[in-house]
Amino acid sequence: MKKKLLGTLLVLAFSTVVGAATYDDLISSAKMGDTAAISELVRKGASVDTTDIDGNTLMMLAARDGHAELVSFLISQRAKLNARNSAGDTALRLAAFRGHLPVVELLIKAGATVNMSGWTPLSYAAFSGHLEIAKRLVEAGADVNSPSENGTTALIAAARGGHADVVKLLLSRKADPNLKLDTGETALDIALKNGNTDIAALLRQAGGHSGRSVTIEVR
């Protein structure tokens, strides 16, 4: 009986060690974009939806670092496209923020969600100034006026970052220049606050106004 119990414990201990090694290999291979290694581990039974300690799936890790080949493989294995990590980010958000256009295109084609609550992939692209990605997201149906929890729209994000070309794109797609943050500030206010006077001029031409209330003191 004791020998049988000891044998069972040894098997469990070995399985745990093997499982830990497989997990580490999956995460490190995803970060490096090692499609061959991931493919072999998946063939042996590893889950394509394995996550790291921050909730990043293999898809997110590959998308974040621009590993298009691995992203394509994971899509073919039906990995979850719209999973969110502990920060609420999706693979498409991360790819848009980092400026990985080929990955963005793969994810959109596979059916990744373009519009979502919170910061959208478009707002991430606008914040970072990735014009071509912003164009692709708009073409895919991204809502140019979708606000984050504090009211940040793609236009406000672009105005903050000083990305005039993205601002022009968004205004041409009917972005509302007078939407406000929870502070009451509009894209014009944010542009001026950050010294982006060229963008402020574009916003004014598009009908943008300050959201700041002006108090007139009567003596």
N, C-alpha and C positions, 0 to 999 in steps of 0.2 A: 504493500500500500504506500509506504514511504517512498519507494523507488518510483512508483507511478506518479506520485505527487511532485517529486523532484523533477521528473521528466517533463511534466506539464508546465512547471514554473520556468524551466529552461527554454522550452519552446516559446512561451509567452515573452520571456526576456529577449530572446533572439528576434522575435517578430517586432518587438518595440524598437530595437536597435535598427533593424532593416527599414521599418517604417519611417524612423527619424532620418535615416540616411536618404531615403527616397524623397522625403519632403524637402530636405536641404538641397538635394540635387535639382528638384523641380524649380524651386525659387531661384537658385543661382543661375540655372540654365535659361530661365525666362528673362532674367535681367541681362544676360549676355546675348540673348537672341539665338540660342543654340537650338534650332529646330530639330536637328537629328537626335539630340539627347532627349528632348521633350517627347518626340515621336516614339522613341524606344521605351521610355518610362510609361507612356500612355498605353503602349502595346502590352506592357506587363501588368496593366491594371490601374495605374495611377489616374486620378481624376483630373480632367482638364479644367475643372473649376476650383482647384486647390487655391487657398488664399494664404497670404503672409500674415504676420501679426497685426498689421494695420488694415486688414480686410481687402488688400489688393489681390485680385485674381491674377492668374497667369496672363490673361488677356490684357488686363490693366498694365501690368509690368511691361509687357511687350509693346503695347501702344504708347505708353509714356516715353519709352526710349527709342521709338521709331523703328522697331523690328518688324517690318512689313511682311516678310516671309513667314515669320512665326505667327503673326496675327492671322494671316491667310490660312495657315495650318489649323489654328485653333477654331477658326470659323468653320472649316471643313469638318471639324470634330464636334460641332454644335455646342461649343462653349457659350456660356451665358454672355450676351452682348451688353445688357443693361444693368448688370450688378453694380452696386455702389460700395465704395470702401468706407472706412470710419469717418472720413471727411465729407462723404456724400458724393464723391466724384465717380464718374463712369469712365470707361475706356475712351469714349469719344471726347469727353471733356478734357482728359489728360492729353490726348493726341492734339487736340485743338490748341490747348494752352502752350504745348511745347513746339508747335509748328510743324508737325509731321503730316504733310498733305497726303502722301500715298496711303498712310494708315487711315486717315480721315475718310478718304474715298472708299477704302475697303469696308470700313465699318458702316458707312452710309448705305453702300450697295447691299450689305448683308442684312440691313434693316434696323440698325441701331437707332434708338430714339434721339431725335434732334431737339424736340421741345420737352422741357421738364421743369419742375419746380426748382427754385433756387437759381444759382448761376448756371446759365445755359452754355453749351459748347460755343455758341456764337459770341456770347459775352466774354468768354475766356479768350477766344481768338481776337476779339476787338481789343481787349485789355493788353494783349501781347503784341498787337499790331500785325497780325498775320492776315494780310489782305486776301490772298488767294484762297485760304481756308474759309475766311468769312464769306467770300463769294460762293464757294461750294456749298456752305451750310444754308445760305439764303436760297440758292437754287433748289436745295433739298426740302425747302419749306420751313426753315427756321423763322420763328416769330421775332421780328426786329424790335418789337416793343415789350417783350417779355421781361418782367422785373425780378430781381432777386429779393430776398427777404427784407433788405433795407431799401429797396427801390432802384437798385442799380440796373440800368438797361445797357445793352451793347453800346449805344450811343454815348452814354455817360462814361462807360469804361474806356472807350476810345478817346473821348475828350480829356479824360484824366491822364491818359498815357501820351497824349500829343500825336496821335496817329491820324493825320489829316486825310490820308487816302481812304482809310476805313470810315471816317466820318462822312466823306463824300459818298461812299458806297451806300451807307445806311440811310442817309438823307434821300438818295435817289430811289431807295426802296420804301419810302414813306415812313421812316422812323420819326416819331414825334419828339421834337426838340424841347417840348415843355413838360414832359413827364418829370416828376420830382422824387428825390431821395426822401427818406423819412425825416431828414433835416430841413426839408423845404427847398433844397437847392436843385437847380436844373443843370442840364449839360453845360449851359452857358456859364453858370456860376462856377462849375468845376473846372472848366477850361481856363477861366480868368484866374482862379485860385492857383492853378498850376503854371501860370504864365504862358499859356498856349493861345496867344492873341490871334493867330491865323485861324485857328479853329473857332474861336469866338466870333470872328467875322463871318465864317461860313454859317454858323448857327443863327446869327442875326439875319443873314440873307434868307434863311429858310423859315424865318418867323419866330426864332427862339427868343425868349425873354428870361430875365432873372426871376427866380422864385422867391427872392428875399423880400420880405415886407418892409416898406419904408414908413417910419413913424414921423409924422410932421408935428413938431412941438409948437403949440400956440401960446404966445405970450400975451 
